[in-house]
Amino acid sequence: MVMEAAKLGIPSLGIEINPFLYLLSLLKVKFCSSKAKFEWGNFWGKDLGQADIITIYLPITSKRLETKLKKELKRGSLVLTYQTGFPNWKPTNITKSSIFTYQL
Ligand SMILES: C[S@@+](CC[C@H](N)C(=O)[O-])C[C@H]1O[C@@H](n2cnc3c(N)ncnc32)[C@H](O)[C@@H]1O
């Protein structure tokens, strides 16, 4: 999603904790001449407040993550998750391919 967004000209940053996958992302960026950026790290320690759109692909989306996003993101920001919805939030849309959209 990060690289697809970059293709549309949207400044995009991916955060990946696994060093192997992080390096793979850098290779993909180079190979595709993408403008996407990737950081190696733990998103729990990052302030996500600069983002207008957050895309999440995690096996579990928790109440703790809802709290972090609600605290840091601007009102009107979009949060998209793939395959797993949030436990308490009501999505504004769910696609057939299981992309859940939430507007804060
Ligand atoms: C379902 S996989 C998605 C893999 C890949 N990013 C993609 O979009 O196809 C979830 C990824 O989230 C990463 N991850 C899990 N917890 C994280 C955290 N706290 N900070 C950054 N990345 C994390 C895992 O290392 C794993 O690569």
The ligand as an SDF file (V2000), in Angstrom:
LIG
                    3D

 27 29  0  0  0  0  0  0  0  0999 V2000
    0.9710   -9.0350    8.1450 C   0  0  0  0  0  0  0  0  0  0  0  0
    2.6520   -8.5370    8.0170 S   0  0  0  0  0  0  0  0  0  0  0  0
    2.6600   -7.3910    6.6880 C   0  0  0  0  0  0  0  0  0  0  0  0
    3.9560   -7.4580    5.9250 C   0  0  0  0  0  0  0  0  0  0  0  0
    4.2160   -6.3380    4.8850 C   0  0  0  0  0  0  0  0  0  0  0  0
    4.4690   -5.0810    5.5890 N   0  0  0  0  0  0  0  0  0  0  0  0
    3.1210   -6.1630    3.8960 C   0  0  0  0  0  0  0  0  0  0  0  0
    2.4310   -5.1350    3.9170 O   0  0  0  0  0  0  0  0  0  0  0  0
    2.9150   -7.0720    3.0900 O   0  0  0  0  0  0  0  0  0  0  0  0
    2.8000   -7.5040    9.4460 C   0  0  0  0  0  0  0  0  0  0  0  0
    4.1540   -6.8080    9.5390 C   0  0  0  0  0  0  0  0  0  0  0  0
    4.1270   -5.8870   10.6160 O   0  0  0  0  0  0  0  0  0  0  0  0
    5.4100   -5.8650   11.1970 C   0  0  0  0  0  0  0  0  0  0  0  0
    5.2670   -5.3710   12.5680 N   0  0  0  0  0  0  0  0  0  0  0  0
    4.6520   -5.9840   13.6090 C   0  0  0  0  0  0  0  0  0  0  0  0
    4.7100   -5.2300   14.7210 N   0  0  0  0  0  0  0  0  0  0  0  0
    5.3750   -4.0900   14.3640 C   0  0  0  0  0  0  0  0  0  0  0  0
    5.7540   -2.9230   15.0860 C   0  0  0  0  0  0  0  0  0  0  0  0
    5.4440   -2.7890   16.3780 N   0  0  0  0  0  0  0  0  0  0  0  0
    6.4100   -1.9490   14.4270 N   0  0  0  0  0  0  0  0  0  0  0  0
    6.7070   -2.0850   13.0950 C   0  0  0  0  0  0  0  0  0  0  0  0
    6.3780   -3.1780   12.3570 N   0  0  0  0  0  0  0  0  0  0  0  0
    5.7190   -4.1660   12.9890 C   0  0  0  0  0  0  0  0  0  0  0  0
    5.8830   -7.3170   11.1350 C   0  0  0  0  0  0  0  0  0  0  0  0
    7.2840   -7.4070   11.1890 O   0  0  0  0  0  0  0  0  0  0  0  0
    5.3140   -7.7760    9.7950 C   0  0  0  0  0  0  0  0  0  0  0  0
    6.2420   -7.6440    8.7630 O   0  0  0  0  0  0  0  0  0  0  0  0
  1  2  1  0
  2  3  1  0
  2 10  1  0
  3  4  1  0
  4  5  1  0
  5  6  1  0
  5  7  1  0
  7  8  2  0
  7  9  1  0
 10 11  1  0
 11 12  1  0
 11 26  1  0
 12 13  1  0
 13 14  1  0
 13 24  1  0
 14 15  1  0
 14 23  1  0
 15 16  2  0
 16 17  1  0
 17 18  1  0
 17 23  2  0
 18 19  1  0
 18 20  2  0
 20 21  1  0
 21 22  2  0
 22 23  1  0
 24 25  1  0
 24 26  1  0
 26 27  1  0
M  CHG  2   2   1   9  -1
M  END
$$$$
